[in-house]
Amino acid sequence: MLALYTDGLIEARDQDISAGMNRLHAALAQPHPTLDGLCTSTVDTLRAKPPSDDVTLLLARTHSLSAGHVAAWQFSSDFAVVSHARTLATRQLSQWGLEHLAESTELIVSELFTNAIIHGNGGSNSDHTVGLRLIRHEMLTCEVSDASHCHPLLRHPPTTDEHGRGLFLVTHLSHRWGTRHIPDGKVIWADQQLRASP
């Protein structure tokens, strides 16, 4: 569990800050069925009466997914492997019973993979790889990683332009998309809803 809080929750004029930290640790160690309930009880237990400062507490619980929910591959940075990446993604969707997402996922993989090959070499022209990862959880997440730290820009190309439509297409095919830094480059991800919206 991750707890983010303001100092008003643990500081008091009449006690050392380590005492407030110990009280917070003890309060968070109490069993509670929900994070909301634990958050409320912790704030109620620790907040000074009357409050002497603003108090904020944010709790988040993490968990890992089983190996059956994740599929990952590494490829050479070569346009010849884009077709193979699409095939592996489609095969994985079939194993997960998500065949209805195959067409949109193939297009997302193609666009993100092609962008990674064109723009993701991190300044070198050789020996970089492109990663592909599919995650099945509350959404289907498609992640493509490359060696560049530059974030992509969504363009709205004119109808006569043959290039620059990749992220525009990803935007329309996915529920949401984004990018994040990793130590050796970046990941561009796109989420799709597992079931179509009514």
C-alpha positions as CSV (number, residue, x, y, z in Angstrom):
1,M,0.0,0.0,0.0
2,L,1.2,3.5,-0.9
3,A,0.3,6.4,1.4
4,L,0.7,10.0,0.4
5,Y,-0.1,12.6,3.0
6,T,0.5,16.2,4.1
7,D,2.5,17.0,7.1
8,G,-0.6,18.2,8.9
9,L,-1.6,14.6,9.4
10,I,1.5,13.7,11.5
11,E,2.8,17.0,12.9
12,A,1.8,18.4,16.3
13,R,3.3,21.2,18.3
14,D,3.6,19.1,21.4
15,Q,5.2,16.0,19.9
16,D,8.2,14.9,17.9
17,I,7.5,14.2,14.2
18,S,8.7,10.6,14.7
19,A,5.8,10.0,17.1
20,G,3.3,11.2,14.4
21,M,5.0,8.8,11.9
22,N,4.7,5.9,14.4
23,R,1.0,6.7,14.9
24,L,0.4,6.8,11.2
25,H,2.1,3.5,10.7
26,A,0.0,1.9,13.5
27,A,-3.2,3.4,12.0
28,L,-2.5,2.1,8.5
29,A,-1.6,-1.4,9.9
30,Q,-5.2,-1.8,11.1
31,P,-7.3,-4.2,9.0
32,H,-10.0,-2.6,7.0
33,P,-12.1,-4.0,4.1
34,T,-11.8,-0.9,1.9
35,L,-9.2,1.8,1.3
36,D,-11.9,4.5,1.8
37,G,-12.7,3.2,5.2
38,L,-9.0,2.9,6.2
39,C,-8.4,6.4,4.9
40,T,-11.3,7.8,7.0
41,S,-10.4,5.9,10.1
42,T,-6.7,7.0,9.8
43,V,-7.5,10.6,9.4
44,D,-10.0,10.5,12.2
45,T,-7.4,8.9,14.5
46,L,-4.5,11.2,13.7
47,R,-6.1,14.6,13.0
48,A,-5.5,17.1,15.8
49,K,-8.6,18.5,17.5
50,P,-9.0,21.3,16.7
51,P,-7.1,20.9,13.4
52,S,-4.0,23.0,13.4
53,D,-3.2,22.5,9.7
54,D,-4.7,21.1,6.4
55,V,-4.8,17.3,6.3
56,T,-4.7,15.2,3.2
57,L,-4.2,11.4,2.9
58,L,-4.3,9.5,-0.3
59,L,-4.0,5.7,-0.2
60,A,-3.4,3.3,-3.1
61,R,-3.0,-0.4,-3.1
62,T,-0.9,-2.1,-5.7
63,H,-1.0,-5.7,-6.9
64,S,0.7,-7.6,-9.6
65,L,-0.9,-9.5,-12.5
66,S,-0.3,-13.1,-13.1
67,A,1.9,-14.2,-16.1
68,G,-1.3,-15.2,-17.9
69,H,-2.4,-11.6,-18.1
70,V,0.8,-10.3,-19.8
71,A,2.5,-11.1,-23.1
72,A,5.8,-9.5,-24.1
73,W,8.2,-9.6,-27.0
74,Q,11.3,-7.9,-28.2
75,F,12.0,-7.2,-31.9
76,S,14.8,-5.8,-34.0
77,S,14.1,-2.3,-35.3
78,D,13.1,-3.4,-38.8
79,F,10.0,-2.8,-40.8
80,A,10.1,-6.5,-41.8
81,V,9.0,-7.5,-38.3
82,V,5.9,-5.4,-38.1
83,S,3.8,-8.1,-39.7
84,H,5.2,-10.7,-37.2
85,A,4.4,-8.4,-34.3
86,R,0.7,-8.1,-35.5
87,T,0.5,-11.9,-35.9
88,L,1.8,-12.5,-32.3
89,A,-0.6,-9.9,-30.9
90,T,-3.6,-11.4,-32.8
91,R,-2.7,-14.9,-31.6
92,Q,-2.5,-13.7,-28.0
93,L,-5.9,-12.1,-28.2
94,S,-7.3,-15.4,-29.5
95,Q,-5.9,-17.1,-26.4
96,W,-7.5,-14.6,-24.2
97,G,-10.9,-14.8,-26.0
98,L,-10.6,-11.2,-27.2
99,E,-10.9,-11.9,-30.9
100,H,-13.3,-8.9,-31.3
101,L,-10.4,-6.6,-30.6
102,A,-8.0,-8.2,-33.1
103,E,-8.6,-5.7,-36.0
104,S,-8.2,-2.6,-33.9
105,T,-5.2,-4.0,-32.0
106,E,-3.5,-4.9,-35.3
107,L,-3.8,-1.3,-36.4
108,I,-2.6,0.1,-33.1
109,V,0.4,-2.3,-33.1
110,S,1.2,-1.3,-36.7
111,E,1.1,2.4,-36.0
112,L,2.9,2.4,-32.7
113,F,5.5,-0.1,-34.0
114,T,6.1,1.9,-37.2
115,N,6.6,5.1,-35.2
116,A,9.0,3.4,-32.9
117,I,11.1,2.2,-35.8
118,I,11.1,5.6,-37.5
119,H,11.5,7.8,-34.5
120,G,12.7,5.6,-31.6
121,N,16.3,4.9,-32.2
122,G,17.5,7.1,-29.4
123,G,20.0,8.9,-31.7
124,S,21.7,5.7,-32.9
125,N,21.2,3.9,-36.2
126,S,21.8,0.3,-35.1
127,D,21.3,-2.2,-32.4
128,H,18.1,-0.8,-30.9
129,T,15.1,-3.0,-30.3
130,V,11.4,-2.3,-30.1
131,G,9.3,-4.0,-27.3
132,L,5.7,-5.0,-27.6
133,R,3.6,-5.9,-24.5
134,L,-0.1,-6.7,-24.2
135,I,-1.7,-6.5,-20.8
136,R,-5.2,-7.9,-20.1
137,H,-6.7,-6.5,-17.0
138,E,-9.6,-4.0,-16.7
139,M,-8.6,-2.8,-20.1
140,L,-6.5,-4.3,-22.9
141,T,-3.3,-2.3,-22.9
142,C,-0.9,-2.4,-25.9
143,E,2.5,-1.0,-25.0
144,V,5.3,-0.3,-27.5
145,S,8.8,0.7,-26.1
146,D,11.7,2.2,-27.9
147,A,15.1,3.8,-27.1
148,S,14.0,7.4,-27.7
149,H,13.1,9.9,-24.9
150,C,11.2,12.2,-27.3
151,H,7.4,12.1,-26.8
152,P,5.3,11.8,-29.9
153,L,3.0,14.6,-31.0
154,L,-0.5,14.1,-32.2
155,R,-0.9,15.8,-35.6
156,H,-3.9,16.6,-37.7
157,P,-2.4,16.2,-41.2
158,P,-4.2,17.5,-44.3
159,T,-6.0,15.0,-46.4
160,T,-3.3,15.2,-49.1
161,D,-0.5,14.3,-46.6
162,E,0.5,10.6,-46.7
163,H,2.2,10.6,-43.3
164,G,1.5,11.7,-39.8
165,R,-1.8,9.9,-39.2
166,G,-0.5,7.2,-36.9
167,L,-1.4,8.7,-33.5
168,F,-4.5,10.2,-34.9
169,L,-5.6,6.7,-35.8
170,V,-4.6,5.4,-32.4
171,T,-6.6,8.1,-30.7
172,H,-9.7,7.0,-32.6
173,L,-9.2,3.3,-32.0
174,S,-8.3,3.4,-28.3
175,H,-10.2,4.5,-25.2
176,R,-7.1,6.5,-24.2
177,W,-3.4,6.6,-24.9
178,G,-0.3,8.1,-23.4
179,T,3.4,7.9,-23.0
180,R,5.8,7.4,-20.1
181,H,9.6,7.5,-19.6
182,I,11.5,4.3,-18.8
183,P,15.3,4.3,-18.0
184,D,16.4,3.4,-21.5
185,G,13.7,5.2,-23.5
186,K,9.9,5.5,-23.5
187,V,6.7,3.5,-23.7
188,I,3.7,4.5,-25.7
189,W,0.6,2.8,-24.5
190,A,-3.0,2.5,-25.8
191,D,-6.0,1.2,-23.8
192,Q,-9.0,-0.5,-25.3
193,Q,-12.1,-1.4,-23.5
194,L,-12.5,-5.2,-23.2
195,R,-16.2,-4.9,-24.1
196,A,-17.8,-2.5,-26.6
197,S,-19.7,0.4,-25.0
198,P,-23.5,0.0,-25.3
